[in-house]
Amino acid sequence: MKNKDIVTLSTAELQDKVREEQAALGKLSLNHAISPIENPIKIRSARRTVARLKTELTKRNQAK
């Protein structure tokens, strides 16, 4: 998910998206720990997406 897409989301949608992405990242990490996944770069991209979402959420909370 790109920053342009993230900025257009509402705050409630951002919070939901953070929960979804963190759950997906947890599943990826668990699956990778059990047996190596085919493309481990997916873990990195999921982690960065979560960070982008949290950064935007923090910006909005500080702006209030």
Residue frames relative to the residue before (quaternion, step in Angstrom):
aa qw qx qy qz dx dy dz
M 1.0000 0.0000 0.0000 0.0000 0.00 0.00 0.00
K 0.3326 -0.7666 0.5250 0.1613 3.55 -0.81 1.05
N 0.6631 -0.5223 0.3630 0.3946 3.56 -1.25 0.43
K 0.5939 0.5697 -0.3700 0.4311 3.61 1.04 -0.70
D 0.6744 0.4899 -0.2860 0.4726 3.56 0.97 -0.87
I 0.6536 0.5333 -0.3083 0.4396 3.55 0.99 -0.84
V 0.6570 0.5263 -0.3127 0.4400 3.59 0.94 -0.87
T 0.6777 0.5072 -0.3041 0.4370 3.60 1.03 -0.68
L 0.5666 0.6041 -0.3873 0.4051 3.62 1.20 -0.30
S 0.4687 -0.6356 0.5218 0.3225 3.56 -1.19 0.52
T 0.6848 -0.4910 0.3399 0.4176 3.56 -1.27 0.29
A 0.6497 0.5081 -0.3207 0.4657 3.60 0.96 -0.81
E 0.6496 0.5058 -0.3152 0.4720 3.57 1.00 -0.82
L 0.6146 0.5492 -0.3403 0.4527 3.57 1.06 -0.74
Q 0.6674 0.5027 -0.3067 0.4558 3.56 0.88 -0.92
D 0.6441 0.5084 -0.3177 0.4751 3.58 1.00 -0.80
K 0.6596 0.5184 -0.3013 0.4533 3.56 0.94 -0.93
V 0.6155 0.5379 -0.3472 0.4597 3.61 1.03 -0.75
R 0.6578 0.5069 -0.3105 0.4626 3.58 0.91 -0.90
E 0.6620 0.5108 -0.3064 0.4549 3.58 0.92 -0.90
E 0.6963 0.4810 -0.2753 0.4561 3.56 0.84 -1.00
Q 0.6370 0.5130 -0.3348 0.4679 3.60 1.03 -0.70
A 0.6308 0.5170 -0.3331 0.4732 3.58 1.03 -0.73
A 0.6550 0.5059 -0.3100 0.4679 3.57 0.97 -0.86
L 0.6418 0.5160 -0.3172 0.4703 3.58 1.02 -0.80
G 0.6357 0.5292 -0.3249 0.4586 3.58 0.99 -0.78
K 0.6503 0.5064 -0.3108 0.4734 3.57 0.98 -0.84
L 0.6479 0.5209 -0.3192 0.4550 3.58 0.94 -0.90
S 0.6708 0.5031 -0.2983 0.4560 3.56 0.90 -0.94
L 0.6559 0.5079 -0.3086 0.4654 3.56 0.97 -0.86
N 0.6619 0.4980 -0.3070 0.4687 3.57 0.92 -0.88
H 0.6566 0.5061 -0.3113 0.4646 3.57 1.02 -0.75
A 0.6362 0.5221 -0.3331 0.4601 3.59 1.08 -0.65
I 0.6653 0.4984 -0.3002 0.4678 3.57 1.04 -0.76
S 0.7615 -0.1418 0.1162 0.6218 3.55 0.83 -1.01
P 0.5571 -0.6434 0.3951 0.3457 3.59 -0.79 0.95
I 0.3665 -0.7210 0.5417 0.2288 3.55 -0.90 0.94
E 0.6715 -0.5433 0.3378 0.3738 3.52 -1.24 0.55
N 0.8078 0.1179 -0.0361 0.5765 3.58 0.93 -0.90
P 0.2034 -0.8298 0.5073 0.1132 3.63 0.00 1.24
I 0.5221 0.6297 -0.4264 0.3862 3.60 1.21 -0.19
K 0.5111 0.6320 -0.4206 0.4030 3.60 1.22 -0.33
I 0.6145 0.5455 -0.3460 0.4529 3.59 1.07 -0.73
R 0.6619 0.5113 -0.3032 0.4566 3.56 0.90 -0.92
S 0.6828 0.4803 -0.2971 0.4635 3.58 0.87 -0.90
A 0.6330 0.5177 -0.3338 0.4689 3.61 1.03 -0.70
R 0.6428 0.5189 -0.3167 0.4661 3.58 1.00 -0.83
R 0.6719 0.4911 -0.2945 0.4697 3.58 0.97 -0.82
T 0.6153 0.5371 -0.3462 0.4616 3.58 1.07 -0.67
V 0.6340 0.5148 -0.3230 0.4783 3.57 0.97 -0.85
A 0.6546 0.5123 -0.3139 0.4589 3.59 0.94 -0.84
R 0.6400 0.5207 -0.3265 0.4612 3.60 0.98 -0.81
L 0.6595 0.5094 -0.3039 0.4618 3.56 0.95 -0.90
K 0.6786 0.4880 -0.2930 0.4642 3.58 0.89 -0.92
T 0.6174 0.5453 -0.3436 0.4510 3.58 1.04 -0.72
E 0.6663 0.4888 -0.3003 0.4765 3.59 0.89 -0.88
L 0.6357 0.5254 -0.3240 0.4635 3.57 1.01 -0.79
T 0.6538 0.5068 -0.3030 0.4732 3.58 0.99 -0.83
K 0.6214 0.5414 -0.3369 0.4552 3.60 0.99 -0.80
R 0.6826 0.4874 -0.2879 0.4621 3.55 0.92 -0.91
N 0.6580 0.5040 -0.3163 0.4615 3.60 1.00 -0.76
Q 0.6669 0.4901 -0.3019 0.4731 3.60 1.03 -0.70
A 0.6219 0.5605 -0.3382 0.4297 3.58 1.11 -0.60
K 0.5962 0.5964 -0.3576 0.4012 3.61 1.17 -0.49
